[in-house]
Amino acid sequence: MRFVTGAALALCLALPAHAETDREARLAVARDYVEASMADMNIQEFIRQIWQPMVQQMAATRQALSPAQVADIEALFSEELTAPLTEVMRRQDEILADLLTLEELTALRDFYTSEHGGAVMRKMPRLAQAQQPMISAVLQDAMPRMMPRIEEITTRAPEAD
């Protein structure tokens, strides 16, 4: 009986140490992945995907902007968003370490450090750009149906839990 109690105690004491070591291993691989993905990421192209739909919407509904105005908007978005979005991307290592297994992280890192993975990362802004009009169309179609329901949900009395 003493042996079983001792073994159980040793196992209980070892599990937190193993869990921390496992998380440290996941975090190390997640950091490798983040570095690899950031090396092939064009942050300015990513930011462009944020402001271009706004400029396109303005041109379609209110006013076309001059090239100088578009350049000023691009400069503003770049100035305001480059550092914070880069920091957000760099801080995803902790989140990834908590969400993914070591095997998943290793596969992700290995893919993005491969020739094909780097090519995929470099093409992602173009994918987002190609999908943006489709997403906008879906939202434009759905919002007239959704807005009355959103208003109904947000204006009703809170329910008791």
ZATIKOL-113712 format. One record per residue (C-alpha): residue in one letter; residue number from 1; x, y, z. Coordinates in nm, 3 decimals, decimal comma. Example, Ala and Ser with C-alpha at 12.3 -4.5 7.8 and 13.67 -1.06 7.14 Angstrom:
+----+-----+---------+---------+---------+
| aa |   i |    east |   north |      up |
+----+-----+---------+---------+---------+
|  A |   1 |   1,230 |  -0,450 |   0,780 |
|  S |   2 |   1,367 |  -0,106 |   0,714 |
+----+-----+---------+---------+---------+
END
This chain:
+----+-----+---------+---------+---------+
| aa |   i |    east |   north |      up |
+----+-----+---------+---------+---------+
|  M |   1 |   0,000 |   0,000 |   0,000 |
|  R |   2 |   0,286 |   0,233 |   0,081 |
|  F |   3 |   0,425 |   0,179 |  -0,268 |
|  V |   4 |   0,093 |   0,271 |  -0,433 |
|  T |   5 |   0,057 |   0,585 |  -0,219 |
|  G |   6 |   0,416 |   0,685 |  -0,294 |
|  A |   7 |   0,371 |   0,624 |  -0,665 |
|  A |   8 |   0,048 |   0,824 |  -0,669 |
|  L |   9 |   0,216 |   1,112 |  -0,484 |
|  A |  10 |   0,514 |   1,108 |  -0,723 |
|  L |  11 |   0,280 |   1,110 |  -1,022 |
|  C |  12 |   0,080 |   1,404 |  -0,884 |
|  L |  13 |   0,398 |   1,600 |  -0,820 |
|  A |  14 |   0,540 |   1,521 |  -1,163 |
|  L |  15 |   0,233 |   1,620 |  -1,366 |
|  P |  16 |   0,258 |   1,998 |  -1,308 |
|  A |  17 |   0,628 |   1,989 |  -1,395 |
|  H |  18 |   0,557 |   1,791 |  -1,712 |
|  A |  19 |   0,271 |   2,025 |  -1,803 |
|  E |  20 |   0,497 |   2,328 |  -1,769 |
|  T |  21 |   0,775 |   2,159 |  -1,966 |
|  D |  22 |   0,523 |   2,064 |  -2,236 |
|  R |  23 |   0,391 |   2,423 |  -2,251 |
|  E |  24 |   0,747 |   2,554 |  -2,273 |
|  A |  25 |   0,811 |   2,319 |  -2,565 |
|  R |  26 |   0,487 |   2,431 |  -2,734 |
|  L |  27 |   0,579 |   2,795 |  -2,675 |
|  A |  28 |   0,925 |   2,749 |  -2,826 |
|  V |  29 |   0,779 |   2,594 |  -3,141 |
|  A |  30 |   0,506 |   2,860 |  -3,154 |
|  R |  31 |   0,775 |   3,129 |  -3,141 |
|  D |  32 |   0,955 |   2,959 |  -3,430 |
|  Y |  33 |   0,630 |   2,957 |  -3,628 |
|  V |  34 |   0,561 |   3,324 |  -3,555 |
|  E |  35 |   0,909 |   3,423 |  -3,669 |
|  A |  36 |   0,874 |   3,217 |  -3,988 |
|  S |  37 |   0,529 |   3,355 |  -4,069 |
|  M |  38 |   0,633 |   3,713 |  -3,997 |
|  A |  39 |   0,939 |   3,679 |  -4,223 |
|  D |  40 |   0,715 |   3,618 |  -4,524 |
|  M |  41 |   0,431 |   3,849 |  -4,424 |
|  N |  42 |   0,391 |   4,185 |  -4,594 |
|  I |  43 |   0,232 |   4,390 |  -4,315 |
|  Q |  44 |   0,166 |   4,683 |  -4,549 |
|  E |  45 |  -0,029 |   4,459 |  -4,784 |
|  F |  46 |  -0,223 |   4,329 |  -4,483 |
|  I |  47 |  -0,304 |   4,687 |  -4,376 |
|  R |  48 |  -0,401 |   4,775 |  -4,733 |
|  Q |  49 |  -0,671 |   4,508 |  -4,709 |
|  I |  50 |  -0,817 |   4,705 |  -4,419 |
|  W |  51 |  -0,837 |   5,051 |  -4,575 |
|  Q |  52 |  -0,900 |   4,971 |  -4,942 |
|  P |  53 |  -1,261 |   4,853 |  -4,893 |
|  M |  54 |  -1,338 |   5,180 |  -4,714 |
|  V |  55 |  -1,194 |   5,383 |  -5,003 |
|  Q |  56 |  -1,380 |   5,169 |  -5,256 |
|  Q |  57 |  -1,706 |   5,212 |  -5,064 |
|  M |  58 |  -1,656 |   5,588 |  -5,053 |
|  A |  59 |  -1,593 |   5,595 |  -5,426 |
|  A |  60 |  -1,904 |   5,387 |  -5,494 |
|  T |  61 |  -2,142 |   5,582 |  -5,271 |
|  R |  62 |  -2,023 |   5,933 |  -5,200 |
|  Q |  63 |  -1,710 |   6,059 |  -5,360 |
|  A |  64 |  -1,415 |   5,947 |  -5,555 |
|  L |  65 |  -1,092 |   6,034 |  -5,382 |
|  S |  66 |  -0,795 |   6,185 |  -5,557 |
|  P |  67 |  -0,472 |   5,985 |  -5,573 |
|  A |  68 |  -0,324 |   6,223 |  -5,314 |
|  Q |  69 |  -0,616 |   6,158 |  -5,076 |
|  V |  70 |  -0,580 |   5,783 |  -5,120 |
|  A |  71 |  -0,206 |   5,813 |  -5,054 |
|  D |  72 |  -0,278 |   6,014 |  -4,738 |
|  I |  73 |  -0,525 |   5,750 |  -4,618 |
|  E |  74 |  -0,270 |   5,477 |  -4,687 |
|  A |  75 |  -0,004 |   5,673 |  -4,498 |
|  L |  76 |  -0,239 |   5,728 |  -4,203 |
|  F |  77 |  -0,333 |   5,361 |  -4,178 |
|  S |  78 |   0,030 |   5,259 |  -4,212 |
|  E |  79 |   0,143 |   5,505 |  -3,946 |
|  E |  80 |  -0,130 |   5,408 |  -3,700 |
|  L |  81 |  -0,148 |   5,033 |  -3,756 |
|  T |  82 |   0,194 |   4,897 |  -3,856 |
|  A |  83 |   0,347 |   4,881 |  -3,508 |
|  P |  84 |   0,037 |   4,766 |  -3,317 |
|  L |  85 |  -0,061 |   4,500 |  -3,571 |
|  T |  86 |   0,295 |   4,373 |  -3,590 |
|  E |  87 |   0,295 |   4,344 |  -3,211 |
|  V |  88 |  -0,037 |   4,156 |  -3,219 |
|  M |  89 |   0,103 |   3,913 |  -3,474 |
|  R |  90 |   0,422 |   3,864 |  -3,273 |
|  R |  91 |   0,225 |   3,797 |  -2,952 |
|  Q |  92 |   0,024 |   3,512 |  -3,100 |
|  D |  93 |   0,286 |   3,263 |  -2,975 |
|  E |  94 |   0,129 |   3,243 |  -2,627 |
|  I |  95 |  -0,219 |   3,191 |  -2,772 |
|  L |  96 |  -0,097 |   2,925 |  -3,014 |
|  A |  97 |   0,090 |   2,746 |  -2,734 |
|  D |  98 |  -0,235 |   2,730 |  -2,536 |
|  L |  99 |  -0,455 |   2,624 |  -2,829 |
|  L | 100 |  -0,247 |   2,373 |  -3,024 |
|  T | 101 |  -0,064 |   2,055 |  -2,938 |
|  L | 102 |   0,310 |   2,025 |  -2,980 |
|  E | 103 |   0,253 |   1,806 |  -3,286 |
|  E | 104 |   0,020 |   2,062 |  -3,444 |
|  L | 105 |   0,260 |   2,347 |  -3,375 |
|  T | 106 |   0,552 |   2,150 |  -3,515 |
|  A | 107 |   0,357 |   2,076 |  -3,834 |
|  L | 108 |   0,255 |   2,440 |  -3,865 |
|  R | 109 |   0,611 |   2,563 |  -3,814 |
|  D | 110 |   0,753 |   2,306 |  -4,052 |
|  F | 111 |   0,504 |   2,406 |  -4,320 |
|  Y | 112 |   0,571 |   2,778 |  -4,292 |
|  T | 113 |   0,947 |   2,727 |  -4,295 |
|  S | 114 |   0,917 |   2,523 |  -4,612 |
|  E | 115 |   0,933 |   2,670 |  -4,961 |
|  H | 116 |   0,561 |   2,611 |  -5,013 |
|  G | 117 |   0,464 |   2,752 |  -4,677 |
|  G | 118 |   0,652 |   3,076 |  -4,743 |
|  A | 119 |   0,483 |   3,102 |  -5,082 |
|  V | 120 |   0,142 |   3,055 |  -4,921 |
|  M | 121 |   0,211 |   3,328 |  -4,664 |
|  R | 122 |   0,320 |   3,571 |  -4,935 |
|  K | 123 |  -0,001 |   3,504 |  -5,130 |
|  M | 124 |  -0,244 |   3,540 |  -4,839 |
|  P | 125 |  -0,300 |   3,915 |  -4,891 |
|  R | 126 |  -0,406 |   3,845 |  -5,249 |
|  L | 127 |  -0,645 |   3,578 |  -5,125 |
|  A | 128 |  -0,796 |   3,827 |  -4,881 |
|  Q | 129 |  -0,822 |   4,087 |  -5,155 |
|  A | 130 |  -0,999 |   3,842 |  -5,386 |
|  Q | 131 |  -1,243 |   3,736 |  -5,114 |
|  Q | 132 |  -1,319 |   4,083 |  -4,981 |
|  P | 133 |  -1,575 |   4,175 |  -5,251 |
|  M | 134 |  -1,750 |   3,841 |  -5,197 |
|  I | 135 |  -1,764 |   3,893 |  -4,821 |
|  S | 136 |  -1,890 |   4,248 |  -4,870 |
|  A | 137 |  -2,163 |   4,121 |  -5,102 |
|  V | 138 |  -2,274 |   3,861 |  -4,847 |
|  L | 139 |  -2,286 |   4,126 |  -4,573 |
|  Q | 140 |  -2,466 |   4,375 |  -4,796 |
|  D | 141 |  -2,726 |   4,112 |  -4,878 |
|  A | 142 |  -2,770 |   3,991 |  -4,519 |
|  M | 143 |  -2,767 |   4,318 |  -4,325 |
|  P | 144 |  -3,116 |   4,438 |  -4,426 |
|  R | 145 |  -3,258 |   4,111 |  -4,289 |
|  M | 146 |  -3,033 |   4,110 |  -3,986 |
|  M | 147 |  -3,066 |   4,471 |  -3,867 |
|  P | 148 |  -3,430 |   4,448 |  -3,753 |
|  R | 149 |  -3,349 |   4,129 |  -3,565 |
|  I | 150 |  -3,036 |   4,284 |  -3,411 |
|  E | 151 |  -3,244 |   4,583 |  -3,300 |
|  E | 152 |  -3,507 |   4,349 |  -3,154 |
|  I | 153 |  -3,242 |   4,155 |  -2,963 |
|  T | 154 |  -3,064 |   4,461 |  -2,829 |
|  T | 155 |  -3,376 |   4,652 |  -2,724 |
|  R | 156 |  -3,564 |   4,374 |  -2,542 |
|  A | 157 |  -3,553 |   4,352 |  -2,166 |
|  P | 158 |  -3,268 |   4,143 |  -2,029 |
|  E | 159 |  -3,366 |   3,791 |  -1,935 |
|  A | 160 |  -3,297 |   3,641 |  -1,596 |
|  D | 161 |  -3,032 |   3,370 |  -1,602 |
+----+-----+---------+---------+---------+
END
